[in-house]
Amino acid sequence: MAIDFRPVFAGEQQLIEYAAQFGVDDLRNASVDSVNWITGKVAGLTDGEINFAPQDPEADDPFAPDDEREIGWGMGHLVAHVTASCEEWAAYSSLLARSVPYPAEPRLRFEPPWRGIDTTAKALQRLQESLRQRLAYLEAWPDRPNLELRRELSPRFVDRFGEFNATTCFLFGLQHEVGHYGQFENVRAQIEAARG
């Protein structure tokens, strides 16, 4: 089940309002759907194509080392990034659902080095590993999750994105992943064009 984030992307609803309609089964199904979608973009690529360096005139990653700040992200880089984000926010969701408060810091994030995802097999393995972790975080939710507890976030973050409960945390990672779909499509199109 794909979740249509357009009302959130368009600013029509805050994520916490939009999230109220979804239960744990919806989150599980949406995670499977998203990983399957990305797998479809990765499957069939050669190892060389996983390492393909796409053109991206809008590339600007302020968190990257200076020599990588303006490079286009290839498939391995995208897989490393989106999986890390989904796992991070799924981790927060499992804490809040179990009534465990969690502050803005430290972040519960590990992003594997993207240069290490340099074969199709490694990219597919990372996607399946990430899905397993996300589903495990959902399995940690109690039968009656606490959806009243809000994550302690900076006022600036709350002004921009709103408050986050367990469902919202999980969806934030997934929304971030879906927000990169266009990049996956663009990279795949450039790879196919380069095949001639």
C-alpha positions as CSV (number, residue, x, y, z in Angstrom):
1,M,0.0,0.0,0.0
2,A,1.6,3.2,-1.1
3,I,0.9,6.3,1.0
4,D,0.2,9.4,-1.0
5,F,2.1,12.2,0.8
6,R,0.9,14.9,-1.6
7,P,-1.2,16.7,1.0
8,V,1.8,17.0,3.3
9,F,4.3,17.9,0.5
10,A,1.8,20.6,-0.6
11,G,1.5,22.0,2.9
12,E,-2.2,21.2,3.1
13,Q,-1.8,19.2,6.3
14,Q,0.8,18.7,8.9
15,L,2.2,15.2,9.0
16,I,0.7,14.5,12.5
17,E,-2.8,15.3,11.2
18,Y,-2.3,13.2,8.1
19,A,-0.8,10.3,10.1
20,A,-3.9,9.9,12.2
21,Q,-5.6,7.8,9.6
22,F,-2.9,5.1,9.5
23,G,-2.3,2.1,11.8
24,V,0.6,-0.1,12.2
25,D,-0.5,-2.5,9.4
26,D,-0.6,0.5,7.1
27,L,2.9,1.5,8.1
28,R,4.1,-2.1,7.5
29,N,2.5,-2.3,4.1
30,A,3.8,1.1,3.0
31,S,7.3,0.1,4.0
32,V,7.2,-3.1,2.0
33,D,5.7,-1.1,-1.0
34,S,8.4,1.5,-0.8
35,V,11.3,-0.9,-0.6
36,N,9.8,-2.9,-3.5
37,W,9.5,0.3,-5.5
38,I,13.2,1.1,-5.0
39,T,14.2,-2.5,-5.6
40,G,12.5,-2.1,-9.0
41,K,14.8,0.8,-9.8
42,V,17.9,-1.1,-8.7
43,A,17.2,-4.5,-10.1
44,G,18.7,-5.3,-13.4
45,L,21.5,-2.8,-13.1
46,T,25.1,-3.9,-13.5
47,D,27.6,-3.3,-10.8
48,G,29.1,-0.5,-13.0
49,E,25.7,1.1,-13.3
50,I,25.3,1.1,-9.5
51,N,28.4,3.3,-9.4
52,F,27.2,5.5,-12.3
53,A,27.8,9.2,-11.4
54,P,24.7,11.0,-12.6
55,Q,24.5,14.7,-13.6
56,D,22.6,16.7,-11.1
57,P,23.0,20.5,-11.5
58,E,21.0,21.0,-8.2
59,A,23.3,18.8,-6.1
60,D,24.1,20.6,-2.9
61,D,24.7,18.5,0.2
62,P,25.8,20.8,3.1
63,F,26.6,17.8,5.3
64,A,29.0,16.2,2.8
65,P,32.7,16.7,2.7
66,D,33.7,19.6,0.5
67,D,34.8,17.4,-2.4
68,E,31.4,15.6,-2.4
69,R,29.1,18.5,-1.7
70,E,28.0,19.1,-5.3
71,I,28.2,15.6,-6.8
72,G,25.1,13.8,-8.1
73,W,24.0,10.8,-6.0
74,G,24.2,7.4,-7.7
75,M,22.0,4.5,-6.8
76,G,24.3,3.2,-4.0
77,H,24.4,6.7,-2.4
78,L,20.6,7.1,-2.6
79,V,20.0,3.6,-1.1
80,A,22.4,4.3,1.8
81,H,20.7,7.7,2.5
82,V,17.1,6.7,2.4
83,T,17.4,3.5,4.3
84,A,19.3,5.3,7.1
85,S,16.6,7.9,7.4
86,C,13.8,5.4,7.5
87,E,15.6,3.3,10.2
88,E,16.3,6.4,12.3
89,W,12.7,7.5,12.4
90,A,11.3,4.0,12.8
91,A,13.6,3.7,15.9
92,Y,12.1,6.9,17.4
93,S,8.6,5.6,16.6
94,S,9.2,2.4,18.6
95,L,10.3,4.3,21.6
96,L,7.3,6.7,21.6
97,A,4.8,3.9,21.0
98,R,6.1,2.3,24.2
99,S,5.8,5.5,26.2
100,V,9.5,6.2,26.2
101,P,10.2,9.9,25.8
102,Y,13.1,10.8,23.5
103,P,14.8,14.1,23.0
104,A,16.1,15.8,19.8
105,E,19.6,14.5,20.5
106,P,21.4,12.2,20.2
107,R,20.2,11.1,16.8
108,L,19.7,7.3,16.4
109,R,21.2,7.2,13.0
110,F,23.8,5.3,11.1
111,E,24.2,5.8,7.4
112,P,26.5,3.2,5.9
113,P,29.3,4.6,3.7
114,W,27.7,5.0,0.3
115,R,30.9,4.1,-1.5
116,G,30.6,0.6,0.1
117,I,27.3,0.0,-1.7
118,D,29.1,-0.6,-5.0
119,T,27.4,-3.6,-6.4
120,T,23.8,-4.4,-7.3
121,A,23.9,-7.3,-4.8
122,K,25.0,-4.9,-2.0
123,A,22.3,-2.4,-2.9
124,L,19.6,-5.1,-2.9
125,Q,20.9,-6.5,0.4
126,R,20.9,-3.1,2.1
127,L,17.3,-2.6,1.0
128,Q,16.2,-5.9,2.4
129,E,18.2,-5.4,5.6
130,S,16.6,-2.0,6.1
131,L,13.1,-3.4,5.5
132,R,13.7,-6.0,8.1
133,Q,14.8,-3.4,10.6
134,R,11.9,-1.1,9.9
135,L,9.4,-4.0,10.4
136,A,11.2,-5.0,13.6
137,Y,10.7,-1.5,15.0
138,L,7.0,-1.8,14.2
139,E,6.9,-5.2,15.9
140,A,8.2,-3.5,19.1
141,W,5.0,-1.4,19.2
142,P,2.7,-2.6,22.0
143,D,-0.9,-3.7,21.1
144,R,-2.1,-0.3,22.4
145,P,0.7,2.2,21.3
146,N,1.0,5.5,23.0
147,L,0.0,8.0,20.3
148,E,-0.3,10.9,22.7
149,L,3.4,11.2,23.6
150,R,5.3,13.7,21.4
151,R,9.0,13.6,20.6
152,E,11.0,16.4,22.2
153,L,12.1,18.5,19.2
154,S,13.5,22.0,18.7
155,P,11.0,24.8,18.4
156,R,12.5,25.5,14.9
157,F,11.8,21.9,13.8
158,V,8.3,21.9,15.3
159,D,7.6,25.3,13.5
160,R,8.6,23.7,10.2
161,F,7.2,20.2,10.5
162,G,4.8,20.1,13.5
163,E,4.7,17.8,16.5
164,F,5.6,14.2,16.1
165,N,4.0,11.2,17.8
166,A,5.0,7.5,17.1
167,T,3.1,7.3,13.8
168,T,4.3,10.6,12.6
169,C,7.9,9.6,13.3
170,F,7.6,6.5,11.3
171,L,5.9,8.3,8.4
172,F,8.5,11.1,8.4
173,G,11.2,8.6,7.5
174,L,9.0,7.1,4.8
175,Q,8.0,10.5,3.5
176,H,11.7,11.4,3.2
177,E,12.3,8.2,1.2
178,V,9.3,8.9,-1.1
179,G,10.7,12.4,-1.6
180,H,13.8,10.9,-3.2
181,Y,11.8,8.8,-5.7
182,G,12.3,11.4,-8.4
183,Q,16.1,11.1,-7.9
184,F,15.9,7.3,-8.3
185,E,13.9,7.7,-11.5
186,N,16.3,10.4,-12.8
187,V,19.3,8.3,-12.1
188,R,17.7,5.2,-13.7
189,A,16.8,7.2,-16.8
190,Q,20.4,8.6,-17.1
191,I,21.7,5.0,-16.8
192,E,19.4,3.7,-19.5
193,A,20.3,6.7,-21.7
194,A,24.0,5.9,-21.3
195,R,23.4,2.3,-22.4
196,G,22.7,3.8,-25.9
